[in-house]
Amino acid sequence: MTNPPSGRVVLRPAAERGPTNVGWLDSRHTFSFGGYRDPDHMGFGPLRVLNDDRVAPGGGFAEHGHRDMEILSWVVEGGLAHRDSMGSESVLRPGTAQLMSAGSGVRHSEYNASDAEPVRFLQVWIEPDHRGGEPRYGELKTDPAARRGKLVKIAAPPTESDDWGALPIAQDARVWVGDFDSGESVDHPIRKDHDAWVQVVTGSAVVQAQPMQEGDGLAITGAASVSIGGASGCQVLLFDLARG
């Protein structure tokens, strides 16, 4: 997606995302990915991939490589088993963010940790502000009470990540998560010369007066702040991204 002109909001409906279904994987791609190619939806600023992945019991991504990409995973349901060439090995549960800075190169695998229950997670790729460097890995478990009616920062540039307990990301970008019930809302400032993307993970919301459902995304350009409210119980991810 080419960023819309300043001062506009553009809805990316869930039903219009690109599909991949190979039995063990049922995925929806907000932007072009794999076999799904749409020249009108190639990314939003440095945000290049936003996949909503559901992996069947026993299924998963075999070991594969990445480089020069910031890869963020947000677990929604089930357990995601991760292993990588840096020696990291973990099972990620709902409410956990994982950030892998691929740097000069890393290999990893991701599998459903259960033989009985599916796992759902959002896989996000953000272009770094430089190439190469040592790969890094981190996890952040968020508190449901802290997310209630508020936004919690889960990723930020290294210069400010320690102040928030957020995961350090090699880009002028911040990622927030929040849970909102009906009647709960927040008006969140957006940094100067940045644009925003809001993704509804679960439930329904109203963002910048735009009604949104699970899986919908909203591109927001030229706004000083973003208004988010729960229409019914919802979870959202907010991306505050440097304009490129």
N, C-alpha and C positions, 0 to 999 in steps of 0.2 A: 504494500500500500504506500503510495506517495503521500507524504504528510499533507493534509488539506490546508488551504489558506488560513492564515492567522485569524483567530476569532471564531472558528467553526468547530462543530462536533460532527463526527461521522460514525454511524452505527455499523458494526460488523456483526450481522445476525448469526447466531449459532448454527442455524439450518443451512447457511451458505458456506460454511467451512468445508475444506477438502477432506474427504474420507480415506482412511486406510483400514481395511479389515482383512486380516490374514489368519483368522481362526483364534489364535492365542492373543492377538492384539487387535483392539478396536480403538482407533485413534481419529481425532478430528483436528485438522490443521488450520489455525487462524491465518497463517501465511504459507507461501509455497514451501513445500518440503517433500523430499523423496520423489515419489512418482507424481505428486500433485504439483502442477505448475499453473500459476495464474499471474500474468504480468501486472495486474492491478493490485495484487496483494503479495508483495515481495518483502515486506517488513515495514517498520515504523521507526524512523531514526535508527539508532543502534540496535533496536529490538528486532531480531531476525527470525526467531522461531518461537511459537507459542502453541504447543501441542497438548491436547487433553487426551491422555493415554489411559486405557483400561486394559489390564493384562490378566488373562485367565489364570486360574490356579495351575501352578507348575510351569507356566510360560515365562518368557523373558528375553532380553536382548543379550546375545552371546558377546564375548569379549570383542571390543572394537576400539578404534583409536580416534582421538580428537587432538586438534592443536589450534592455538590462537582463537579461543572462544571462551566466554564466561557462561557456564552451564548451571542453571539454577533449577532444582526440582522442589516442588511443593506437594507433599503427600496429603491426599484428601480422605482416602479410605484404604484399609488393609495395611499390609506391610511390604515395603520395597527393600529387597536385599541388594546391597551394593558392595562391589569389590573392585579395587583398582591397582595399577602398577606402582602407586606410591606406598602401598601397604595398608591402605584404608579398607576396613571391612565393617559393615554395619547393617542393621535392619532399621529402616526409617518408618516411623509411625505417623498417623494423622497429626497435623499441627507442627510438623518438623520441616524446616527448610534445609536444603543441602546445596552448597555452592562449590563447584569444581572449576578452578581456573586452569584451563588446559595448557596454557603457556606454550613451551617448545614441543610439547607432546606428552600424552598420557593415554593409557589403555584402561578400559573398565568394562564391567558387565553389570546388568541390572535385571533382577528376577523377582517374580512374585514369591514372597517368603512363605506362602501358604499353599498347601495342596488341596485346600477346600474352599477358600474365599478369594474373590477377585481383589485386585489392588487398583486404585485410581490415583494418578498423580499428574500434575502439570509440569511439562518439561519446557524450559525457557532457555533460549540462547540469546546472549547479548554480545555484540562485537566489542572487544577490548579497545582501549585507547592506545595500545602499543602491541607489537608482535614479540613473540619469544618470551623468555624468562622462565623461571622455575615454576612448574605446576604446583598448585595448592589445593587443599581440600578442607572444608569446614562444614559443620552442622549447627543448627540452631533450633532448639525445641521451644516453641512459644506457649505461653500460658493462656488458656481459653478465657480466663477472667480478664486478663490484660487486653484481649482483643475485643471484648464485649463493648460495642458502641464506640470503639476507638480504632485508630490505626496504629499498628506496631511495625517499626522499621526492621526489616529482615536482611537487607543488603544495602551497602553504602560504600563510597570510596574509602580507601584505607585511612585517609587523614581524619575521618570522622567516625569510622566504624566502631572503634573502641569506646567512644563516648556513649554509644547506644547499645553496645553488645551485638551489633549487627555483623553480618558476614562481609568481609572486605571484597569489593568487586573492582576490577581494573577498568573502570569507566566512570564518567561523570553522570552517574545514574543512582537512583534510590528506589528501592522496592518496599512497599508496605502491604500489610494484610490486616483485614478487620472483619468482624462479625457484627451484623446489624439486624435487629428485630424491627418490626413495624413501630414507628414512632421514634426510632433512634437515628441520628444523623450526625454528620461531621462536615465542616467546611475546611478543606485542607489547602494550605498555600502551595503554589507551584513556583519553583525557582525561576528567576529571570532568565530569559532565553532558553527555557526548557519547554517541552511539550509533555503531555500526559496520556497514558493509556490505562483504562480501567477494564478489568476482566471480571465478570461475575462467575465465581466458581460454583456456588450453590445458591438455590433460592432465587428471589427476584429483588430488584433494587430500582431506585430512581437516581440517576446520575446526571447532573446538569439539566434537570427537568425531563430527561429522557428515560422512559420506562425500559427496563432491561430484565432479561430472563437468564437462567443458567446457561452458560456457554457464550453469551453475547459479549462483545468487546466494544469499547467506545474510544475513538481517537479524538483527542482534545488539543487544539492548538491555540496559542496566544492568550490563554486564560491565566489570570493571577491566582486563581484558586479553583478547586474542584469540590462540588457539593455532592455528597453521597448519603443516601438514606435507604433504609430497609423498607421494601414494600411488604415483604414477608421475610421470615428468617433467611438471611443471605450471608455469604462470605464473598469478599472481593479482594483482588489484588490491584494495587495502584502502582504504576510505573511512572516515575518522574525522570525524564530523559533529556539529556542535552540535545539541543537542536543542531542537526548536522547539515 
